[in-house]
Amino acid sequence: MAIDKSTFFQDVYDVVRLIPSGRVTSYGAIGNYLGIKGSARMVGWAMNQAGAYPDVPAHRVVNRNGVLTGKHHFGGNRMQELLEAEGVIVKEDQIIDFKSLYWDPSVELSL
């Protein structure tokens, strides 16, 4: 199945804009919500380009274990600083209490 990258990236950004402050989600959860299971890597590629869209809170997207795998795209500790400014505790690049902060768009947006 061919995926239109520009449309997919915009769909990813639309979902990321819905993540509430102080909450986080994973690349895979976004892909699953968009109906493309196994597309976590593609969501990651979209997030790599998110810097061009200042209204996309890319810092709220982490890997499935709550690790700040995309932090190098923010420079320094900027991703951690943005999360901590929202009350998220990060230690050694991992979100503390990840399960309670996890926002699953398939659940949250289906309510």
Secondary structure, DSSP 8 states (H G I E B T S, - for coil): ----HHHHHHHHHHHHTTS-TT-BEEHHHHHHHTT-TT-HHHHHHHHHTGGG-TTS-GGGEE-TTSB-TTGGGT-TTHHHHHHHHTT--EETTEETTHHHHB--HHHHTT-
